[in-house]
Amino acid sequence: MRLSEILGDAKDKGLSQADSCRLPVVTYRKNMESSECNICMAEYEEGEILKILPCFHSFHSMCIDKWISKNATCPICRVEVSLKSPTIS
């Protein structure tokens, strides 16, 4: 018996590329609080494009795009990344 038959079809639990594109972006400046990407562990350089998650953690755009396509959580605090609009009751 194959593992896929036991576990069923594995589905990514990440965001779509369209949703990932909706995350806010900023251009890194040396006076910003965070100085390195916690995914690739490289220091940010002036002018690099970063994406900001709803929990306010920032990452290189390419790094978080790859992560978020598989996992809809922040790699640091594991807060779920949701781009749904809040409902008003």
Backbone bond lengths (Angstrom), bond angles and torsions (degrees), N, CA, C in turn:
res aa  C-N    CA-C-N  psi(-1)  N-CA   C-N-CA  omega(-1)  CA-C   N-CA-C  phi
1 M - - - 1.453 - - 1.532 108.50 -
2 R 1.334 116.23 134.63 1.460 121.24 179.73 1.523 110.10 -81.23
3 L 1.323 114.97 150.97 1.460 120.60 -179.92 1.524 111.25 -58.07
4 S 1.333 116.95 -39.20 1.468 119.75 179.84 1.529 111.51 -63.44
5 E 1.326 117.05 -28.85 1.465 120.09 177.50 1.525 110.83 -72.52
6 I 1.314 116.27 -32.84 1.462 120.90 179.30 1.525 110.69 -75.02
7 L 1.336 115.88 -47.34 1.458 120.91 -174.45 1.519 113.87 -89.08
8 G 1.306 117.62 -17.17 1.460 120.57 -174.16 1.518 109.22 85.18
9 D 1.299 116.15 179.17 1.462 120.45 -179.66 1.517 110.26 -67.25
10 A 1.321 115.38 128.35 1.463 120.47 176.29 1.521 108.16 -81.12
11 K 1.300 115.97 130.79 1.458 120.77 178.78 1.515 108.58 -118.41
12 D 1.327 115.15 141.89 1.451 118.80 174.20 1.517 108.86 -64.47
13 K 1.311 115.84 142.57 1.456 120.77 179.04 1.521 109.79 -105.65
14 G 1.318 115.31 25.69 1.452 120.22 -175.62 1.510 113.56 -99.38
15 L 1.326 114.09 -174.60 1.457 121.70 178.13 1.519 109.85 -88.72
16 S 1.300 115.78 154.59 1.461 120.33 174.22 1.529 108.65 -71.77
17 Q 1.314 115.91 163.57 1.462 120.25 177.92 1.528 110.02 -62.27
18 A 1.321 116.81 -36.88 1.469 120.66 178.79 1.528 110.78 -62.59
19 D 1.338 117.10 -42.71 1.467 120.19 178.27 1.525 111.16 -68.14
20 S 1.320 116.90 -39.23 1.460 120.70 178.44 1.530 110.94 -60.65
21 C 1.317 116.46 -35.72 1.472 121.15 178.84 1.525 112.03 -68.10
22 R 1.322 117.16 -18.20 1.467 121.19 179.90 1.526 112.87 -84.53
23 L 1.334 117.91 -8.35 1.466 119.98 177.42 1.526 109.46 -67.14
24 P 1.331 117.52 142.24 1.465 119.64 180.00 1.527 111.93 -65.03
25 V 1.320 116.09 144.78 1.464 121.88 177.87 1.522 109.85 -119.79
26 V 1.332 115.16 150.32 1.461 122.03 174.63 1.520 108.04 -137.64
27 T 1.304 115.94 157.51 1.457 121.61 173.86 1.520 107.45 -96.83
28 Y 1.330 116.93 126.67 1.464 121.08 -175.88 1.526 111.71 -66.45
29 R 1.315 114.75 134.45 1.467 123.82 173.12 1.521 107.25 -126.06
30 K 1.304 117.10 146.55 1.467 121.73 -175.10 1.522 114.02 -58.83
31 N 1.324 118.42 -22.19 1.466 120.21 -178.81 1.528 113.11 -85.71
32 M 1.334 117.88 3.38 1.464 120.62 179.43 1.527 109.88 -75.08
33 E 1.329 115.34 153.78 1.461 121.44 -174.51 1.530 113.28 -63.46
34 S 1.314 117.85 -49.11 1.461 121.78 -177.64 1.527 109.47 -83.59
35 S 1.338 116.95 141.04 1.463 118.98 -176.77 1.522 114.13 -121.34
36 E 1.356 117.99 -6.64 1.459 118.68 178.51 1.519 111.20 -146.16
37 C 1.322 114.31 153.07 1.458 122.41 177.93 1.529 107.81 -81.66
38 N 1.314 116.42 123.36 1.465 120.33 -178.74 1.521 113.38 -80.05
39 I 1.315 117.77 2.94 1.463 120.65 174.21 1.527 109.24 -93.88
40 C 1.335 117.13 -55.39 1.471 120.07 -178.27 1.529 112.55 -94.46
41 M 1.327 116.77 -10.12 1.466 124.52 178.38 1.533 113.68 66.96
42 A 1.323 117.85 15.25 1.464 121.18 176.89 1.526 109.37 -89.59
43 E 1.326 115.67 146.28 1.456 119.65 175.89 1.520 109.26 -71.74
44 Y 1.327 115.13 143.50 1.455 119.79 176.57 1.521 109.14 -69.18
45 E 1.322 115.01 147.77 1.454 120.74 175.63 1.518 108.77 -115.76
46 E 1.311 115.16 148.48 1.461 121.98 -179.79 1.531 110.29 -48.54
47 G 1.335 116.03 128.97 1.457 121.35 176.24 1.519 115.75 91.30
48 E 1.340 118.63 -7.60 1.464 120.05 178.89 1.528 110.23 -70.04
49 I 1.328 115.16 149.52 1.462 121.31 179.36 1.528 109.07 -89.52
50 L 1.331 115.40 126.44 1.461 122.19 178.59 1.518 108.95 -117.01
51 K 1.317 115.83 150.84 1.462 120.88 172.06 1.516 107.94 -108.49
52 I 1.324 114.69 143.36 1.458 121.96 -178.60 1.527 108.31 -111.42
53 L 1.323 116.22 126.90 1.462 120.92 177.22 1.527 109.72 -84.75
54 P 1.335 117.94 164.14 1.471 120.72 179.28 1.534 113.68 -57.18
55 C 1.329 117.89 -23.68 1.474 121.89 177.89 1.531 111.14 -83.38
56 F 1.331 117.31 0.08 1.464 126.08 178.11 1.524 114.80 77.27
57 H 1.337 118.74 10.09 1.460 120.13 171.23 1.522 108.06 -79.16
58 S 1.338 116.35 144.35 1.465 120.70 -177.92 1.526 110.59 -119.39
59 F 1.345 114.64 152.15 1.464 122.25 -177.36 1.521 108.72 -149.37
60 H 1.350 116.12 158.98 1.461 118.49 169.78 1.525 107.41 -53.96
61 S 1.299 116.50 141.17 1.459 121.08 -179.02 1.531 111.78 -56.34
62 M 1.326 117.28 -47.55 1.468 120.43 -178.50 1.528 111.76 -65.69
63 C 1.321 117.27 -36.68 1.473 120.75 -179.33 1.521 110.97 -65.90
64 I 1.334 116.81 -48.81 1.464 119.02 -176.70 1.526 111.06 -72.34
65 D 1.335 117.90 -30.57 1.470 119.59 176.82 1.528 110.65 -60.44
66 K 1.322 116.28 -43.06 1.467 120.11 179.53 1.531 110.23 -66.45
67 W 1.330 117.15 -45.30 1.467 121.89 -179.81 1.532 110.71 -62.21
68 I 1.329 115.62 -49.99 1.464 121.07 -171.75 1.526 112.02 -69.07
69 S 1.338 117.43 -19.18 1.467 119.53 176.97 1.529 111.32 -72.28
70 K 1.322 117.13 -19.53 1.470 121.91 179.63 1.526 112.96 -107.98
71 N 1.337 116.57 -30.00 1.468 121.82 -174.59 1.521 109.46 -136.14
72 A 1.308 118.04 120.05 1.465 121.09 -179.74 1.525 110.70 -88.91
73 T 1.329 115.22 44.60 1.462 120.99 177.33 1.519 109.24 -135.42
74 C 1.317 115.82 157.81 1.459 120.90 175.15 1.526 108.52 -70.43
75 P 1.338 118.59 133.36 1.463 119.90 179.47 1.532 113.71 -68.19
76 I 1.321 117.65 -14.83 1.466 120.37 179.90 1.528 110.93 -93.71
77 C 1.325 116.95 -58.27 1.474 120.12 -172.51 1.525 113.75 -104.14
78 R 1.324 117.39 -5.89 1.472 124.15 177.69 1.529 114.27 65.97
79 V 1.325 117.41 15.92 1.461 120.50 174.36 1.523 108.04 -67.09
80 E 1.321 116.43 138.17 1.455 120.52 179.89 1.523 110.25 -66.02
81 V 1.317 115.67 133.62 1.460 121.45 177.26 1.517 107.05 -92.40
82 S 1.310 115.63 111.07 1.459 121.47 -179.48 1.515 108.56 -127.48
83 L 1.309 115.72 133.18 1.459 120.32 179.45 1.518 111.29 -107.66
84 K 1.322 116.08 16.12 1.462 120.21 178.75 1.519 109.33 -70.84
85 S 1.306 115.44 141.77 1.458 120.29 176.30 1.521 108.96 -72.29
86 P 1.331 117.09 139.25 1.463 118.46 178.19 1.526 110.34 -66.04
87 T 1.316 115.22 146.20 1.464 119.48 178.09 1.517 109.08 -94.95
88 I 1.305 115.50 143.21 1.462 121.12 179.27 1.517 107.72 -101.34
89 S 1.323 115.48 127.62 1.466 118.17 -179.58 1.504 111.14 -112.33
